[in-house]
Amino acid sequence: MPEATDDEHRDRAVISWAGKLKKIIGTPVAPDGGSLALEVEQVGGDVKFLILNRSIAARGTDAFETLSSERGMLSSDEVIAIIDLLEHLPIVGENADVGMVENFVTILKRKYQAAQPKTP
């Protein structure tokens, strides 16, 4: 059986990390002219951030509307897996706005699901 590539190991690690997400607890907006973030709590209580790059500087570049975490920019496959998770997480907390989460997910779907090849 062939060894997994570095990309495959990274994808599994991020998808495994994302699978531990428990709830969305915040929706901060970055001061860069448009980026959005989701503050998510994991099962063990750790808090992670998912950042949707919509900065003024990124507009018109490949970096616009990419998703990243503290691990760096996420691959298309990682984002597709995370979209499904985000749609099912409860949105709680004073700093969590349902409309912002819906907008975040809609943007990701438009960019990443539209790029997926159609299966017959």
Phi and psi restraints in degrees (value plus and minus 20) as a CYANA .aco file:
   2 PRO   PHI     -90.0   -50.0
   2 PRO   PSI     128.5   168.5
   3 GLU   PHI     -87.8   -47.8
   3 GLU   PSI     127.4   167.4
   4 ALA   PHI     -92.1   -52.1
   4 ALA   PSI     124.0   164.0
   5 THR   PHI     -96.5   -56.5
   5 THR   PSI     147.4   187.4
   6 ASP   PHI     -79.2   -39.2
   6 ASP   PSI     -60.5   -20.5
   7 ASP   PHI     -83.0   -43.0
   7 ASP   PSI     -61.2   -21.2
   8 GLU   PHI     -85.0   -45.0
   8 GLU   PSI     -60.5   -20.5
   9 HIS   PHI     -82.5   -42.5
   9 HIS   PSI     -63.8   -23.8
  10 ARG   PHI     -85.1   -45.1
  10 ARG   PSI     -64.7   -24.7
  11 ASP   PHI     -79.4   -39.4
  11 ASP   PSI     -64.8   -24.8
  12 ARG   PHI     -84.0   -44.0
  12 ARG   PSI     -59.6   -19.6
  13 ALA   PHI     -84.1   -44.1
  13 ALA   PSI     -65.0   -25.0
  14 VAL   PHI     -89.7   -49.7
  14 VAL   PSI     -62.2   -22.2
  15 ILE   PHI     -85.0   -45.0
  15 ILE   PSI     -57.7   -17.7
  16 SER   PHI     -83.2   -43.2
  16 SER   PSI     -64.3   -24.3
  17 TRP   PHI     -80.8   -40.8
  17 TRP   PSI     -66.0   -26.0
  18 ALA   PHI     -86.0   -46.0
  18 ALA   PSI     -51.5   -11.5
  19 GLY   PHI     -85.9   -45.9
  19 GLY   PSI     -33.9     6.1
  20 LYS   PHI    -112.7   -72.7
  20 LYS   PSI     -15.5    24.5
  21 LEU   PHI     -89.4   -49.4
  21 LEU   PSI     116.4   156.4
  22 LYS   PHI    -129.9   -89.9
  22 LYS   PSI     -63.2   -23.2
  23 LYS   PHI    -181.5  -141.5
  23 LYS   PSI     136.6   176.6
  24 ILE   PHI    -113.0   -73.0
  24 ILE   PSI     102.8   142.8
  25 ILE   PHI    -134.1   -94.1
  25 ILE   PSI     -26.1    13.9
  26 GLY   PHI    -183.3  -143.3
  26 GLY   PSI     136.4   176.4
  27 THR   PHI    -156.3  -116.3
  27 THR   PSI      44.2    84.2
  28 PRO   PHI     -89.0   -49.0
  28 PRO   PSI     133.5   173.5
  29 VAL   PHI    -129.8   -89.8
  29 VAL   PSI     112.9   152.9
  30 ALA   PHI     -97.7   -57.7
  30 ALA   PSI     132.9   172.9
  31 PRO   PHI    -103.6   -63.6
  31 PRO   PSI       3.3    43.3
  32 ASP   PHI    -118.5   -78.5
  32 ASP   PSI      -9.9    30.1
  33 GLY   PHI      78.6   118.6
  33 GLY   PSI      -1.3    38.7
  34 GLY   PHI     129.8   169.8
  34 GLY   PSI     -33.5     6.5
  35 SER   PHI     -83.3   -43.3
  35 SER   PSI     127.4   167.4
  36 LEU   PHI    -136.9   -96.9
  36 LEU   PSI     134.3   174.3
  37 ALA   PHI    -157.2  -117.2
  37 ALA   PSI     130.0   170.0
  38 LEU   PHI    -136.2   -96.2
  38 LEU   PSI     109.1   149.1
  39 GLU   PHI    -117.0   -77.0
  39 GLU   PSI      95.8   135.8
  40 VAL   PHI    -140.8  -100.8
  40 VAL   PSI     120.5   160.5
  41 GLU   PHI    -120.0   -80.0
  41 GLU   PSI     115.4   155.4
  42 GLN   PHI    -109.0   -69.0
  42 GLN   PSI     148.4   188.4
  43 VAL   PHI     -73.5   -33.5
  43 VAL   PSI     -61.0   -21.0
  44 GLY   PHI     -99.1   -59.1
  44 GLY   PSI     -21.4    18.6
  45 GLY   PHI      80.3   120.3
  45 GLY   PSI     -32.0     8.0
  46 ASP   PHI     -84.0   -44.0
  46 ASP   PSI     128.0   168.0
  47 VAL   PHI    -130.5   -90.5
  47 VAL   PSI     112.5   152.5
  48 LYS   PHI    -143.8  -103.8
  48 LYS   PSI     138.4   178.4
  49 PHE   PHI    -140.2  -100.2
  49 PHE   PSI     116.5   156.5
  50 LEU   PHI    -131.0   -91.0
  50 LEU   PSI     104.4   144.4
  51 ILE   PHI    -132.2   -92.2
  51 ILE   PSI     104.5   144.5
  52 LEU   PHI    -119.6   -79.6
  52 LEU   PSI      91.0   131.0
  53 ASN   PHI     -95.8   -55.8
  53 ASN   PSI      86.6   126.6
  54 ARG   PHI    -148.4  -108.4
  54 ARG   PSI       9.6    49.6
  55 SER   PHI     -86.7   -46.7
  55 SER   PSI     136.7   176.7
  56 ILE   PHI     -78.8   -38.8
  56 ILE   PSI     -60.9   -20.9
  57 ALA   PHI     -84.7   -44.7
  57 ALA   PSI     -47.8    -7.8
  58 ALA   PHI    -106.7   -66.7
  58 ALA   PSI     -35.3     4.7
  59 ARG   PHI     -79.4   -39.4
  59 ARG   PSI     114.2   154.2
  60 GLY   PHI      63.5   103.5
  60 GLY   PSI     -15.9    24.1
  61 THR   PHI    -137.4   -97.4
  61 THR   PSI     148.9   188.9
  62 ASP   PHI     -86.4   -46.4
  62 ASP   PSI     -39.9     0.1
  63 ALA   PHI     -96.1   -56.1
  63 ALA   PSI     -37.3     2.7
  64 PHE   PHI     -84.5   -44.5
  64 PHE   PSI     110.2   150.2
  65 GLU   PHI      45.0    85.0
  65 GLU   PSI       9.2    49.2
  66 THR   PHI    -109.6   -69.6
  66 THR   PSI     136.8   176.8
  67 LEU   PHI    -130.2   -90.2
  67 LEU   PSI     116.5   156.5
  68 SER   PHI    -158.8  -118.8
  68 SER   PSI     145.1   185.1
  69 SER   PHI    -155.7  -115.7
  69 SER   PSI    -189.4  -149.4
  70 GLU   PHI     -85.7   -45.7
  70 GLU   PSI     -32.7     7.3
  71 ARG   PHI    -103.5   -63.5
  71 ARG   PSI     -29.3    10.7
  72 GLY   PHI      90.6   130.6
  72 GLY   PSI    -188.3  -148.3
  73 MET   PHI     -87.2   -47.2
  73 MET   PSI     117.7   157.7
  74 LEU   PHI    -112.2   -72.2
  74 LEU   PSI     128.5   168.5
  75 SER   PHI     -94.4   -54.4
  75 SER   PSI     145.9   185.9
  76 SER   PHI     -77.7   -37.7
  76 SER   PSI     -63.7   -23.7
  77 ASP   PHI     -82.7   -42.7
  77 ASP   PSI     -59.7   -19.7
  78 GLU   PHI     -83.9   -43.9
  78 GLU   PSI     -63.5   -23.5
  79 VAL   PHI     -84.8   -44.8
  79 VAL   PSI     -62.3   -22.3
  80 ILE   PHI     -78.3   -38.3
  80 ILE   PSI     -63.6   -23.6
  81 ALA   PHI     -85.5   -45.5
  81 ALA   PSI     -58.8   -18.8
  82 ILE   PHI     -91.1   -51.1
  82 ILE   PSI     -55.3   -15.3
  83 ILE   PHI     -75.2   -35.2
  83 ILE   PSI     -67.9   -27.9
  84 ASP   PHI     -81.2   -41.2
  84 ASP   PSI     -61.6   -21.6
  85 LEU   PHI     -84.3   -44.3
  85 LEU   PSI     -64.9   -24.9
  86 LEU   PHI     -80.9   -40.9
  86 LEU   PSI     -55.0   -15.0
  87 GLU   PHI     -86.6   -46.6
  87 GLU   PSI     -37.7     2.3
  88 HIS   PHI    -131.3   -91.3
  88 HIS   PSI     -21.6    18.4
  89 LEU   PHI    -102.3   -62.3
  89 LEU   PSI     120.8   160.8
  90 PRO   PHI     -88.8   -48.8
  90 PRO   PSI     128.7   168.7
  91 ILE   PHI    -130.9   -90.9
  91 ILE   PSI      91.3   131.3
  92 VAL   PHI    -153.5  -113.5
  92 VAL   PSI     145.1   185.1
  93 GLY   PHI      81.2   121.2
  93 GLY   PSI     134.1   174.1
  94 GLU   PHI     -81.1   -41.1
  94 GLU   PSI     -52.2   -12.2
  95 ASN   PHI    -120.5   -80.5
  95 ASN   PSI      -1.8    38.2
  96 ALA   PHI    -131.7   -91.7
  96 ALA   PSI     101.0   141.0
  97 ASP   PHI    -130.2   -90.2
  97 ASP   PSI     100.9   140.9
  98 VAL   PHI     -77.8   -37.8
  98 VAL   PSI     -63.5   -23.5
  99 GLY   PHI     -81.9   -41.9
  99 GLY   PSI     -58.4   -18.4
 100 MET   PHI     -86.2   -46.2
 100 MET   PSI     -60.6   -20.6
 101 VAL   PHI     -84.9   -44.9
 101 VAL   PSI     -64.2   -24.2
 102 GLU   PHI     -81.3   -41.3
 102 GLU   PSI     -62.0   -22.0
 103 ASN   PHI     -82.7   -42.7
 103 ASN   PSI     -64.4   -24.4
 104 PHE   PHI     -76.3   -36.3
 104 PHE   PSI     -70.7   -30.7
 105 VAL   PHI     -86.6   -46.6
 105 VAL   PSI     -60.9   -20.9
 106 THR   PHI     -80.3   -40.3
 106 THR   PSI     -63.2   -23.2
 107 ILE   PHI     -82.8   -42.8
 107 ILE   PSI     -65.3   -25.3
 108 LEU   PHI     -81.7   -41.7
 108 LEU   PSI     -63.6   -23.6
 109 LYS   PHI     -81.2   -41.2
 109 LYS   PSI     -65.7   -25.7
 110 ARG   PHI     -79.4   -39.4
 110 ARG   PSI     -63.6   -23.6
 111 LYS   PHI     -97.9   -57.9
 111 LYS   PSI     -66.2   -26.2
 112 TYR   PHI    -113.6   -73.6
 112 TYR   PSI     -58.3   -18.3
 113 GLN   PHI     -95.6   -55.6
 113 GLN   PSI     -50.6   -10.6
 114 ALA   PHI     -86.2   -46.2
 114 ALA   PSI     -48.5    -8.5
 115 ALA   PHI    -103.0   -63.0
 115 ALA   PSI     -30.2     9.8
 116 GLN   PHI     -93.7   -53.7
 116 GLN   PSI     118.9   158.9
 117 PRO   PHI     -86.0   -46.0
 117 PRO   PSI     122.3   162.3
 118 LYS   PHI     -99.6   -59.6
 118 LYS   PSI     113.8   153.8
 119 THR   PHI    -116.6   -76.6
 119 THR   PSI     119.5   159.5
